[in-house]
């Protein structure tokens, strides 16, 4: 095989490998820390915005009573004081409401809206 043919084959194979890797490697999720029960029992400490796409929320209950965290139709298990859980969702640009689903907690202020850029 001539050197020009070998070069073309090598370039073709490199492109095939690169395309395969681009398809096979999923985009990593952004990580967002959420603290329930801080600064007061019925509040969340959470950033005001995130980038659109896959987001993993790492939720810690710093309060004195059980809490959970719900966003985009998914929620963490009920977290006892001191417990943590992760929740991964895919968010589209716009606004995403979040809340604690324990009866009375959202009404007491444990809710908010995240801006998704």
N, C-alpha and C positions, 0 to 999 in steps of 0.2 A: 504494500500500500504506500502511495506517495506521501511525502510529508504534509502537503496541503490537505489531502484527504484525512490524514491522521489528526490534523489541527481542527478540521471541521467536525470530525467525530468527537474529539475531546470537548470542544465547545458545546456541541449538542448534548453530550452526557452531563456536562456541568450544569447546563440549563435545566435538564430533566431532574437532576438531584436537587437543585435549588427550588424548583417549583414543588417538588414532593415535600421538602422540608417546610416550605411556607404553608402548605395545606395541612400537614400532619401536626405542627406545633400550635396548640391553641394559645390565644392571647391570654396573658396572665391577668388576674383580677386585681383591681385597685383595692387597697385595704383601708378601712375607715374604723377608727376606734370610737366606741359609744359607751358612755358610762350612764347607767340608770341610777336614779336616786341621788344625783349630785348635780347642782349645788344644793338642792333640797330634795326631800323624799320623792316628790312627784314631778321631777324634771329630768330631762336627758341632757348630757353634755355631748354634743355632736357638731361636727363642722357644718357650716351653712350651705356648702355646695360640694359637689363631686363631678367628675367627668362621666359622661355617658358610657355605657358598656357594662361589663361584668364587675360587680363590686362585692367585696366580702366585708361584712360588718362584724367586728370583734366586739361583742357586748359583754360588759362586766356590771354586775349588780353591786353598787357601792352603798345601797340603801339598807334599811332595817327590816323591810318586808319584801316578799317575792314580787318580781316584775318580769315582764317579757318585752320583746321588741318586735314590732310588726311593720313591714314595708313591702310594697309591690306584691301583695297577696300571699306573702310567706311570713312566718314568725318563728322566733326561737322557742325552745321549751320554756316553761316557767322556771325562772332562775331564783334560787334561794339567795339570801344575803351572802355576798362573797363569791358566788358562782359566776362562771363565764360560759359563753357559747359563741359560735360563729354562724353566720347566716350569709349565703351567697345568692345574689339576685342579679338580674340584668335590667338596667335602667335606661330608658330612652330620654332624650333631651326634653326638658320641660320642668315640671314640678312633681315631686313624689312625697306623698303624705306618709308620716310614720306615727306610731302610737304604742302605748302599752295597752294590751287588751284585757288586763285584769279589771273587773267591774269597778267603775268609779275613778280609776286612775287617769284616764284620758280627760275626763270631765274636771279633774283636779289640776290639770295642766300638763299631763305627761303625753304631749303630742306636739307635732310640728310639721313643717314642710321643708323639704330639702330641694335646693335648686340643682338641677342636673344639666350640666353644660355640654 
